[in-house]
Structure formats: C-alpha cells, structure tokens
Amino acid sequence: MQISQGQRLPLSSLMQGSQLILSINVQSPHVLDFVCFGIDAQGKLSDDRYMVFFNQPTTPCNSVSMANGGDFTLNLSKLPTSIDRLVFTTSIDGAGAMRDIQASSFSIKSLSGEVLAQCPFSGATFADEKAIMVVELYRKSGEWRLSSNLQGFNAGLDALVKHFGGDVADEPAPAPVPTPAPASKAISLEKKIGDAAPHLVSLAKKAQISLEKAKLTDVKARVGLVLDASGSMNNQYQTGRVQEVVNRLLPLALHFDDDGTLDCWAFGAETQQLSAVSLANHKDFIKTDRGGWQDWALGARYNDEPKAIKKVIDFYKNSRDTTPIYILFISDGGVSASGAIKKLMIEAAKLPIFWQFVGIGGHNYGILEKLDTMTGRVVDNCGFFALDDLHDISEEQLYDKLMEEFPQWLKDAKAKGIIF
C-alpha cells in the first residue's frame, strides 16, 4: 500500500494485532539521529523514559525499541495509557540541511519484515530545515491511527526535545522565575508559526480572533484547498493572489489540524493532487510545487468542477477519517455543470465535509451562488461568497467570512450523526 504525505488512516487497515516495525530510510550525506517521542495528551514528553534514541534504545515496558538506525519495533498493546501518541523524527547531527536528502521513505512492516505500507518523501520539499517530523501514531476512539506528517523543523534534535517539553542536558540552569500561567492556544499557534514562518504571525493573530468569535478554538478538523487553474485564472496566479490564498489558509490548518498541513488540489480539465502545504514548503508553493502552477498536469486549461469535487470526495472517503473536514474551493466562475455539481453536493452532504466556495475576480458562478437555498440535502454543507479582488476586504473580514457558516454546519452534522 502506498501512503502519501498528509494521509491519515487506521493501523488496523495495515496489520493484525498491535506489533509492527516502523522503518525510516533517509538517504543523506549527513549524520542523522532517529528518535521516537512518546507524547501525552497535552502534547508533551512527560516521561523522559519514553524518548527512544541512540542512547536510550527501548522504553521501560519494551513497547518501543530501536535498532539499525531508523528501525523501530513496536508493541502498541504494551504502551501505558498515559502515552497518547508516538512521534518519529529524524534530525541532522551537526552542520547541514534537509535539502540534501535524496530518495527517502518510511514504511510499516510486519515482524517478519514484510512491507505492509510505504510512504516516499517525494511529495515533500525541504530547504534549510535540520529535522523532519516524519510520521505519527496516535490514539483515537480506542484505536491506533497513522498520520504521515513529513513536516520540516528548522532546528535540530535539541530543539525537538524542547519542543516536546523535554530537558536538554549540559545547559546552565536558568535563574528561578515565577511559574507562568498556561499558554493559551493563541499563543501556542503564534509561537509555532513564529519559529518557522515569522511573516505569517500577523495572519495567525487575525485568524485566531475570528476563530474565537466563531467559538471554534477547540474544534479539530482537516483543512483542504481546491484551486481553479483554468486559463482565465492566469492573472490571479501571476499577480500572487493564489499564493496569498495559500498563506491565509495555512494558519487555519495549523489551528484546526494537529498535523499542521493543508491538503491541496488544482484543477483544469483534469485534477491533480498537489503536495500537502505546511510551514516547511508554503513559501512560493504555487511557483515551486510539482514544477510550479504552469506545469501542473491538468490537461486543457478549462474548468471541470465536478471532476475536482469527486476527486476530493474520493480522497477523504478512502482515508476513512471521520474528523470534520473544511474545504476551501476557489473559482473565477464560468461554472456550467450546475446539475452535476448539485448532485455531488447533495451526495456529499452525508459526509463529514464542509465546502466553502469562494469566487475571485470572475462571473457566472452558476449553482455556487444558489448553495444556501439548494434543497434535497440532509444538512446545508456549503457556502459561497465572491470578491472582485482578494484585497477588496481586510484579512480580518476574510477570516470572518470563511468561518461564517462552518459553526452551524458542525452543529447540524453532529445532530445528524455525520460527525461525532
């Protein structure tokens, strides 16, 4: 089975029982450290004995052990309930950057060595990062699940240890200071973004305000972006407006999703899934991912919205993830397949997906303009608004509009048993 960056799935779909080998294979000219962090429900390394690395190759209960560099043998049934997730990382020891890594992957194997699933790093791009959060195993609803992160981290192993709340040896003890109040989620989000992408901190603050107003600060969701890349959108790409959409949506993904990634597709006559957007690769994403927007494999550059919608639906259906999903769908109009879109939206209303359609600089949005009055759905699962230019409204107003209908859908979908 092939796993892609950002994909999440239950481990039960890959294996029987709770024992497996997780193997990280990174081809690099640098010396690498491989570490498994056993994290509690607060996202911290509350027990140092559950940090598995070269100097501590096994946990006290033998639930996780490391051999041969990046090979971890796991018996998940032995893990204490205080361990909520296992985060597997690799980092450069000394000088160097992750841009130098070559053909790399991680895989899930049986104890006999049979490869059950594999995830190549081909969908991820790295530059000056010194570490990668490769993959995460986490508990959800009584079962273990896998999340393929492939998220770059600017600093090395010591910074990762600190990131997860651990202590780094041989550092001078700081002077005593008053115990601070627990950091709010807003501060945590700003710090997370500030460490890797300080130019997004202002957006993070504005997004947080809108989330607080909409009472969404405790909501967990996956976030996806679907981009119209038809020929009439060329000016939006050339002027950087589409890249701005990526930048503005990323803080929402970082807030809603523990993985901090943004699933992404582009469409013309055909639809192509792009790399998942993260702090590591968001800068100039439109110009660089898959060779840049002009080279995306979309066939003829006319818009086929139904094909794109179906591609997204199939992706989340195949992931079997019941987490709420927020999709931002960008179009400049020329929507002619109103009947097909209406049928897909009626069918998709039974799924844990909310669709926010946004028109930018176009006209003739067809059925998209009638979503609020469309009948036949089990819940109202989509919204629409249009802008002549992304700069017509402030960033604060944009976040407010993006979050306008999502809270009501969450309530309605929960009442109908679509989400839990």
Backbone torsions as a table, in degrees:
resi	resn	phi	psi	omega
1	MET	NA	136.3	178.7
2	GLN	-98.5	131.3	177.6
3	ILE	-110.5	140.1	179.3
4	SER	-108.3	162.4	179.3
5	GLN	-58.5	134.3	179.3
6	GLY	86.9	-9.2	-177.4
7	GLN	-74.0	143.4	174.9
8	ARG	-126.9	141.8	-178.7
9	LEU	-160.6	155.6	178.2
10	PRO	-71.0	140.3	178.3
11	LEU	-66.1	-24.6	179.7
12	SER	-62.3	-20.8	178.7
13	SER	-77.6	-12.9	-177.7
14	LEU	-106.3	-23.6	-167.4
15	MET	-151.9	165.4	172.3
16	GLN	-108.1	136.2	179.6
17	GLY	82.9	-162.1	-172.2
18	SER	-123.4	11.5	-179.3
19	GLN	-108.7	138.7	-179.5
20	LEU	-163.3	171.4	172.2
21	ILE	-118.5	126.4	173.6
22	LEU	-105.9	118.8	-173.2
23	SER	-117.7	125.0	178.0
24	ILE	-107.9	120.9	-178.1
25	ASN	-118.2	105.5	-178.9
26	VAL	-118.2	121.6	177.7
27	GLN	-90.4	110.2	-175.5
28	SER	-145.9	146.2	175.2
29	PRO	-76.3	-5.0	-175.7
30	HIS	-101.9	161.2	173.0
31	VAL	-75.4	129.5	-175.6
32	LEU	-115.9	144.7	170.6
33	ASP	-106.7	135.5	176.0
34	PHE	-113.6	131.8	-175.3
35	VAL	-139.2	142.3	168.6
36	CYS	-112.7	122.1	177.1
37	PHE	-99.8	123.1	173.1
38	GLY	-89.8	110.1	-168.9
39	ILE	-108.4	142.5	178.6
40	ASP	-88.0	-175.8	-174.9
41	ALA	-66.0	-18.4	177.8
42	GLN	-90.7	5.6	178.6
43	GLY	77.6	23.1	-176.0
44	LYS	-122.7	155.2	173.9
45	LEU	-84.8	81.9	-173.7
46	SER	-76.6	-17.9	179.9
47	ASP	-131.8	108.4	-175.7
48	ASP	-59.3	-20.4	-178.6
49	ARG	-69.2	-13.1	179.9
50	TYR	-103.4	25.8	166.0
51	MET	-105.7	109.7	-175.4
52	VAL	-100.8	121.6	-178.8
53	PHE	-155.0	-172.0	-172.3
54	PHE	-58.5	-30.2	-176.8
55	ASN	-96.0	-5.3	178.1
56	GLN	-147.8	78.0	-166.6
57	PRO	-78.8	2.3	178.8
58	THR	-152.7	155.8	176.1
59	THR	-85.1	163.8	-178.7
60	PRO	-58.3	-32.2	-177.0
61	CYS	-96.7	7.0	-179.0
62	ASN	60.6	27.2	178.2
63	SER	-78.0	-29.0	178.5
64	VAL	-134.5	128.4	175.2
65	SER	-139.7	150.8	-175.1
66	MET	-121.1	138.9	175.3
67	ALA	-149.1	156.8	175.7
68	ASN	54.3	49.7	175.6
69	GLY	73.3	-101.5	-173.8
70	GLY	-97.3	21.0	178.3
71	ASP	-97.5	120.4	179.5
72	PHE	-116.9	123.3	174.6
73	THR	-94.4	127.5	-173.4
74	LEU	-120.9	139.2	167.1
75	ASN	-127.7	90.2	-170.2
76	LEU	-64.9	-24.8	-179.6
77	SER	-67.7	-20.1	-179.1
78	LYS	-88.5	-12.1	-178.4
79	LEU	-66.9	134.2	175.5
80	PRO	-65.0	154.3	-177.6
81	THR	-65.8	-16.1	178.3
82	SER	-70.2	-18.5	177.5
83	ILE	-91.0	113.5	-174.5
84	ASP	-92.7	-25.5	-178.8
85	ARG	-158.2	157.0	175.5
86	LEU	-118.2	122.2	-179.6
87	VAL	-111.5	121.4	-177.4
88	PHE	-102.8	127.8	-174.8
89	THR	-130.2	160.2	168.5
90	THR	-135.0	142.3	-177.1
91	SER	-144.8	154.8	-179.4
92	ILE	-84.0	130.1	176.4
93	ASP	-92.6	102.0	-178.2
94	GLY	104.9	-154.1	-176.9
95	ALA	-75.3	158.5	178.0
96	GLY	127.4	172.0	-179.5
97	ALA	-143.9	156.0	-176.6
98	MET	-69.6	-10.3	176.2
99	ARG	-62.0	-20.1	-175.8
100	ASP	-84.8	-6.2	-179.4
101	ILE	-70.8	151.9	-179.1
102	GLN	-114.6	-147.8	-176.9
103	ALA	-53.6	112.1	-175.6
104	SER	-137.2	159.9	-178.6
105	SER	-166.0	167.4	163.0
106	PHE	-126.2	155.9	-177.1
107	SER	-142.0	155.0	172.6
108	ILE	-106.4	126.5	-177.8
109	LYS	-126.1	155.2	170.1
110	SER	-75.5	168.9	179.6
111	LEU	-63.2	-23.0	178.5
112	SER	-81.9	-6.5	178.8
113	GLY	99.0	0.9	178.3
114	GLU	-69.8	128.9	179.4
115	VAL	-76.8	117.9	-179.5
116	LEU	-95.0	-29.8	179.1
117	ALA	-159.4	151.2	-178.6
118	GLN	-142.7	143.7	178.4
119	CYS	-128.9	106.6	175.7
120	PRO	-72.7	153.5	178.5
121	PHE	-83.0	8.2	-172.7
122	SER	-62.6	-24.5	-179.7
123	GLY	-84.0	-4.4	-177.2
124	ALA	-112.1	146.1	176.4
125	THR	-122.3	137.2	-178.9
126	PHE	-129.0	151.5	179.9
127	ALA	-125.7	-98.3	-175.1
128	ASP	-90.3	2.2	-178.1
129	GLU	-61.4	147.6	178.2
130	LYS	-106.9	-3.2	-178.7
131	ALA	-149.0	159.9	176.4
132	ILE	-134.0	129.1	166.2
133	MET	-83.0	101.9	-166.6
134	VAL	-78.0	-55.9	-173.2
135	VAL	-153.0	153.6	-177.9
136	GLU	-133.6	136.2	170.6
137	LEU	-109.5	130.6	-175.7
138	TYR	-142.7	155.1	179.1
139	ARG	-86.4	137.3	173.6
140	LYS	-152.0	124.8	178.1
141	SER	52.1	41.4	174.7
142	GLY	82.1	5.3	179.2
143	GLU	-133.5	158.2	177.6
144	TRP	-88.1	137.4	179.4
145	ARG	-127.8	161.3	-179.7
146	LEU	-115.9	138.7	174.2
147	SER	-127.9	120.4	-179.3
148	SER	-85.9	96.0	-173.2
149	ASN	-77.3	-61.8	-173.7
150	LEU	50.3	48.9	-177.5
151	GLN	-105.1	124.8	179.4
152	GLY	-70.4	152.7	-179.8
153	PHE	-135.1	127.6	-168.2
154	ASN	-62.7	-39.5	-175.7
155	ALA	-102.0	-175.4	-172.7
156	GLY	-96.3	-153.6	-172.2
157	LEU	-61.9	-44.0	-179.3
158	ASP	-57.7	-40.9	179.7
159	ALA	-67.5	-36.5	176.1
160	LEU	-62.5	-43.6	178.8
161	VAL	-58.9	-46.0	178.3
162	LYS	-64.3	-38.8	179.7
163	HIS	-56.5	-37.8	-179.4
164	PHE	-93.3	13.1	173.1
165	GLY	85.8	11.2	179.7
166	GLY	-87.9	170.6	179.3
167	ASP	-102.6	140.7	176.3
168	VAL	-102.1	128.8	-176.1
169	ALA	-69.8	161.4	172.7
170	ASP	66.5	22.8	173.9
171	GLU	-103.1	140.9	177.8
172	PRO	-61.3	140.9	-178.3
173	ALA	-69.5	131.0	179.6
174	PRO	-72.9	157.3	176.3
175	ALA	-64.2	145.6	-179.2
176	PRO	-59.0	137.9	177.0
177	VAL	-133.2	155.9	177.9
178	PRO	-59.9	143.4	178.4
179	THR	-65.5	120.7	-177.3
180	PRO	-75.3	157.7	173.2
181	ALA	-68.5	152.3	-179.9
182	PRO	-55.0	136.2	-179.3
183	ALA	-66.8	139.0	177.3
184	SER	-75.4	163.8	179.2
185	LYS	-63.6	-31.8	178.5
186	ALA	-62.3	-45.6	-180.0
187	ILE	-64.2	-41.7	-179.6
188	SER	-61.3	-42.1	-179.8
189	LEU	-64.7	-44.7	-179.9
190	GLU	-63.2	-40.0	-179.5
191	LYS	-67.4	-42.2	-179.9
192	LYS	-59.9	-43.6	179.4
193	ILE	-72.7	-39.6	-177.1
194	GLY	-61.9	-35.9	-179.5
195	ASP	-66.0	-37.2	-173.5
196	ALA	-105.3	-29.1	-175.2
197	ALA	-148.5	75.0	-175.8
198	PRO	-59.1	-23.5	179.7
199	HIS	-70.3	-10.2	179.2
200	LEU	-101.0	-0.9	-175.3
201	VAL	-60.9	-41.5	-179.8
202	SER	-61.2	-42.1	177.0
203	LEU	-63.3	-40.1	-179.4
204	ALA	-60.8	-41.7	179.6
205	LYS	-63.7	-43.3	-179.2
206	LYS	-68.2	-38.6	177.0
207	ALA	-63.2	-40.6	-178.3
208	GLN	-61.9	-39.3	179.7
209	ILE	-62.1	-44.2	178.9
210	SER	-64.9	-39.1	178.8
211	LEU	-64.6	-39.1	178.1
212	GLU	-65.8	-42.3	179.2
213	LYS	-62.4	-36.6	-179.1
214	ALA	-86.6	1.9	-179.6
215	LYS	57.3	47.3	-178.1
216	LEU	-115.1	12.2	-172.8
217	THR	-67.4	-22.4	-178.8
218	ASP	-104.1	7.2	-176.9
219	VAL	-82.9	136.5	171.5
220	LYS	-104.9	134.5	-179.5
221	ALA	-158.9	155.2	167.9
222	ARG	-88.6	151.5	-177.9
223	VAL	-127.0	132.8	179.1
224	GLY	-129.1	154.4	-179.5
225	LEU	-130.1	129.3	178.0
226	VAL	-120.2	123.0	-171.3
227	LEU	-113.2	123.7	170.2
228	ASP	-68.3	121.4	178.3
229	ALA	-121.6	29.8	176.5
230	SER	-69.8	165.5	-174.2
231	GLY	-57.0	-33.6	-178.8
232	SER	-69.9	-11.6	178.7
233	MET	-90.1	-0.4	-173.8
234	ASN	-52.5	-43.0	-177.1
235	ASN	-64.9	-35.4	178.6
236	GLN	-64.6	-36.1	177.9
237	TYR	-74.2	-43.7	-175.8
238	GLN	-66.6	-34.0	-178.8
239	THR	-86.6	-0.3	177.0
240	GLY	86.3	4.8	-178.0
241	ARG	-65.7	-37.9	-178.9
242	VAL	-69.2	-38.8	175.1
243	GLN	-61.5	-35.9	177.2
244	GLU	-64.2	-36.4	176.3
245	VAL	-60.4	-44.5	177.9
246	VAL	-59.1	-48.3	-178.2
247	ASN	-61.4	-39.1	-175.8
248	ARG	-76.6	-28.4	-179.1
249	LEU	-83.7	-26.3	-176.0
250	LEU	-58.0	-42.6	177.4
251	PRO	-58.4	-34.1	176.8
252	LEU	-66.4	-40.9	178.1
253	ALA	-63.6	-40.4	180.0
254	LEU	-65.8	-32.7	178.0
255	HIS	-74.6	-49.5	-172.8
256	PHE	-73.7	-34.9	-166.3
257	ASP	-112.3	125.3	178.3
258	ASP	-57.7	-30.0	-178.9
259	ASP	-75.3	-19.6	179.0
260	GLY	64.2	35.1	180.0
261	THR	-127.4	158.8	-177.4
262	LEU	-121.5	109.4	176.7
263	ASP	-63.6	143.5	-171.8
264	CYS	-144.4	137.5	175.5
265	TRP	-133.6	155.5	170.1
266	ALA	-131.0	151.0	-178.3
267	PHE	-142.5	145.8	166.8
268	GLY	-130.3	-120.5	171.1
269	ALA	-70.4	-29.8	175.0
270	GLU	-117.6	166.6	-179.7
271	THR	-118.4	134.8	177.7
272	GLN	-122.4	130.7	172.5
273	GLN	-80.8	126.8	179.5
274	LEU	-92.5	179.2	175.2
275	SER	-63.2	151.6	171.6
276	ALA	-67.7	133.8	-178.4
277	VAL	-82.6	135.2	178.9
278	SER	-142.0	177.3	175.2
279	LEU	-59.8	-28.5	-175.9
280	ALA	-72.3	-31.1	-171.4
281	ASN	-126.3	7.0	-172.2
282	HIS	-69.8	-30.4	-174.9
283	LYS	-67.3	125.1	-177.2
284	ASP	58.5	29.6	-178.8
285	PHE	-56.2	-43.5	-176.3
286	ILE	-64.1	-33.6	-178.2
287	LYS	-86.3	-17.9	-170.6
288	THR	-115.8	-32.0	-173.8
289	ASP	-69.5	134.3	-179.4
290	ARG	53.8	35.0	178.8
291	GLY	86.9	-0.3	-179.5
292	GLY	97.0	157.0	-169.2
293	TRP	-58.1	-31.8	-178.1
294	GLN	-71.3	-19.7	-178.1
295	ASP	-105.7	6.8	179.2
296	TRP	-63.9	143.2	-175.6
297	ALA	-82.8	79.5	-174.0
298	LEU	-116.2	6.6	-177.4
299	GLY	67.7	-148.8	177.6
300	ALA	-62.8	145.9	-174.7
301	ARG	-89.7	56.1	166.7
302	TYR	-117.5	160.7	-169.3
303	ASN	-93.2	125.3	174.4
304	ASP	-119.8	83.8	-176.8
305	GLU	-62.1	-43.4	-178.8
306	PRO	-57.4	-39.7	-179.5
307	LYS	-64.1	-39.9	179.2
308	ALA	-67.5	-43.8	179.8
309	ILE	-60.5	-44.2	-179.5
310	LYS	-64.5	-37.5	179.0
311	LYS	-60.9	-43.4	179.8
312	VAL	-66.6	-45.7	179.1
313	ILE	-58.3	-46.0	-178.8
314	ASP	-63.1	-38.2	-179.9
315	PHE	-60.1	-48.0	-177.2
316	TYR	-75.0	-31.5	173.7
317	LYS	-61.3	-45.2	-178.4
318	ASN	-66.8	-27.5	179.1
319	SER	-73.4	-20.1	-179.7
320	ARG	55.3	29.7	178.7
321	ASP	-91.6	128.9	-179.7
322	THR	-97.7	6.4	174.8
323	THR	-63.0	139.5	174.8
324	PRO	-55.6	145.0	-176.5
325	ILE	-126.2	129.7	178.2
326	TYR	-110.6	119.3	-179.6
327	ILE	-111.2	125.8	171.2
328	LEU	-101.7	119.9	-174.0
329	PHE	-115.6	114.3	-175.8
330	ILE	-99.1	133.6	179.3
331	SER	-147.2	149.2	172.7
332	ASP	-106.8	18.0	173.5
333	GLY	96.2	-159.3	-172.9
334	GLY	70.4	30.7	-176.8
335	VAL	-82.6	114.9	-176.5
336	SER	-112.6	-21.9	-174.9
337	ALA	-89.6	53.6	-174.7
338	SER	-60.1	-40.5	-178.7
339	GLY	-62.8	-43.9	-179.4
340	ALA	-66.9	-39.3	178.9
341	ILE	-65.6	-42.6	178.8
342	LYS	-59.9	-43.9	179.8
343	LYS	-62.2	-42.7	-180.0
344	LEU	-65.4	-39.6	-179.2
345	MET	-68.3	-35.2	176.4
346	ILE	-65.4	-43.8	178.8
347	GLU	-67.2	-39.8	-176.6
348	ALA	-71.6	-16.0	179.7
349	ALA	-62.8	-18.3	178.6
350	LYS	-84.3	-5.7	-175.8
351	LEU	-103.6	160.5	-178.1
352	PRO	-80.1	49.1	-176.4
353	ILE	-125.5	126.8	171.5
354	PHE	-105.9	134.6	-175.9
355	TRP	-112.1	118.9	172.9
356	GLN	-108.2	105.6	178.8
357	PHE	-88.9	135.4	178.4
358	VAL	-130.5	123.2	175.4
359	GLY	-90.8	132.2	-179.6
360	ILE	-126.7	115.9	169.8
361	GLY	62.9	29.9	-177.5
362	GLY	-135.5	-156.9	178.9
363	HIS	-160.8	175.2	-178.9
364	ASN	55.4	64.8	-179.6
365	TYR	-85.8	-0.8	173.1
366	GLY	55.8	-134.1	-176.0
367	ILE	-60.6	-22.6	-177.8
368	LEU	-60.3	-31.0	-179.4
369	GLU	-78.2	-9.3	-176.2
370	LYS	-114.0	16.2	-174.4
371	LEU	-63.2	-37.3	-176.4
372	ASP	-68.0	-21.5	-179.5
373	THR	-108.8	6.2	-177.4
374	MET	-71.7	128.5	-177.9
375	THR	-96.1	172.8	174.0
376	GLY	91.9	2.7	-178.8
377	ARG	-102.3	147.6	178.4
378	VAL	-68.5	-32.7	170.8
379	VAL	-142.7	158.3	173.4
380	ASP	-75.7	107.0	-170.7
381	ASN	-107.8	13.6	-178.6
382	CYS	-156.4	159.7	176.7
383	GLY	-140.4	169.3	-177.9
384	PHE	-151.1	139.7	163.8
385	PHE	-149.3	158.3	-176.3
386	ALA	-126.1	148.2	176.6
387	LEU	-132.4	139.3	172.9
388	ASP	-68.4	-33.8	-179.7
389	ASP	-150.6	142.4	179.8
390	LEU	-57.8	-25.9	-178.5
391	HIS	-86.4	4.0	179.3
392	ASP	-68.3	-26.3	179.1
393	ILE	-126.0	159.6	-179.9
394	SER	-73.1	164.5	177.4
395	GLU	-61.6	-38.6	178.3
396	GLU	-61.9	-44.6	179.4
397	GLN	-64.6	-37.0	179.0
398	LEU	-62.4	-47.7	179.5
399	TYR	-61.3	-39.2	178.2
400	ASP	-60.8	-42.5	-179.2
401	LYS	-69.5	-38.1	179.3
402	LEU	-63.8	-30.3	-177.2
403	MET	-100.2	9.1	-172.3
404	GLU	-66.0	-45.7	-173.5
405	GLU	-104.5	-13.7	-178.0
406	PHE	-59.6	-43.2	-179.6
407	PRO	-59.8	-40.7	-179.7
408	GLN	-67.4	-38.7	177.1
409	TRP	-61.7	-41.2	178.5
410	LEU	-57.1	-44.3	179.7
411	LYS	-65.1	-47.1	-177.3
412	ASP	-66.3	-42.2	-179.4
413	ALA	-65.6	-35.7	177.5
414	LYS	-69.0	-40.6	180.0
415	ALA	-63.7	-31.6	-179.4
416	LYS	-90.8	2.2	178.4
417	GLY	76.2	16.6	179.1
418	ILE	-78.7	-35.8	172.9
419	ILE	-125.8	165.5	-174.1
420	PHE	-127.3	NA	NA
